[in-house]
């Protein structure tokens, strides 16, 4: 394991998960804003560690494995916190779609890598756009106290989450379509 700057940022992102959860539940004024700030820092390190790995030539197999794991853990934990707080069917379905897609696409990428065809399911632009909407919506939703804060900000966060969920379905469909020829070959055998 190479502990370079990008890998250290990825590990930091994982270590911030229990910190975010603890802060989310702490009984002090501004705890939700602090939890949102922790998530935002983690989201920024997601972009920054990839940039640094490429820029500094510090891409490693460990980093390639850990980076997507850290991303998915942070998003899944944040969505679980939000589902508990919002207690709404449509909101919960959107969170389930996002988490479910991450599991499906991760499994698909792993399987395609075993077949030597991982590039068939490389990260797409729609996946990047989905991630942007997802991260912004989670930051907004973590920061807003639905009981006390303005409904406009809450509505914006929920709208962004629903857009992220729709883009999630679209990007998953693209990944499955890209792997369709391999899936068809496998079922024909």
ABEGO torsion letter per residue (X at the ends): XBBBAAAAAAAAAAAAAAAAAAAAABBBBGAAAAAAAAAAAAAAAAAAAAAAAAAAGABBAAAAAAAAAAAAAAAAAAAAAAAAAAGBAAAAAAAAAAAAAAAAAAAAAAAAAAAGAAAAABBBAAAAAAAAAAAAAAAAAAABBAAABBAAAAAAAAAAAAAAAAAAAAAAAAAAAAAAAAAAAAAAX
